[in-house]
């Protein structure tokens, strides 16, 4: 994982145990980012995924210049770094999250929605506040993946909690035939809600899951002239939870907890 800004304590403070001095985690600057781009280029060539000549051609730079950059003889300019990243098909978040012994393709940057998903807020799937790192094995096969935090909702399915981080798949083919056991983000009432959803004889039904006796309470979501894609916004494929952290607030802007 990448360097993280700030300080950490190497040992917890406990009675009778003298705490160690907090150590400074290395900061990452522009020079370090450029070095990582060079490292990624070198790794791609060494792995055989692309030749030095082909990479130079794809990045629109001369092979001798690329060779000198890889050998550390010449420095990498920001403009050349941009072309190399485009040729390698990597993003800035991937460069940030890729360590010395990692391959960028293992990490995928997924946009994080600016607003939480919950009642009272129809969070835009095009308005982002940043990105979240997910393994490519998890996110690479999703269609237009998004990540989001859940707002407080008294009717959340039992598997979910306010403050959960969720990974969303916007696959239209699946959204037209929603079914259990998947959970879905749906436009219901004032805002977006997490629900189990199914289609029954052309109708769209939603539920928060089984009650204590195992019975499901299904209710109909009216179309009101909307298409099913306007109602069923995404399929939830992953949940992440920060343990023992209280959450306050409704479906407003998702703020950092750091």
C-alpha angles and dihedrals in degrees: 000000000000127000112276123218119243137033134300133192112237094210131032116248111250134166112278092010117104109224118238119240114272111253125218115241111223114265121230117227135178092273089055092050091052090049089053091052089053090047092051091049091051092047092051091052094045092049090054095239089124136002124240090245093050092047092050091050093046091049092046094237130119118267093231090054092048090047091053091048091052091049092049093244094116128034124238117246120215090246092053090045089056091053092047092050091050090049091049091044094231129137132218092257089053090052090048094050098043116096129200093274099037133090117230093225089068091068126060124193110226119193115248114219114240095225128049120249112249147092117323097025128079094202113212114235088210098054112086136182096192141304138289124212117238130171113262089233088064103037108025096085097046122103114240092336120207134185125211144166120242121237125217111288125170090208101052117139112260093255093063136070133191107267096032116143111227133192115219134204117204096194103155094203091059093042091060091058105035115179145168136296090039119083120223140200106236136180102240126155114329103348141353121310137190110239145153105248136194139170116234118183092329094314124112116228130188136193140174090224137265122331126229091284093050096253121137120223106209124188131183123252108213117226096212091191094313126126119240090251090059089056103036101054104171148344118244111230104167140023127203124188133191105218126229095003117128116223126206130180140055134256097314129119112323107244128203116258095208 
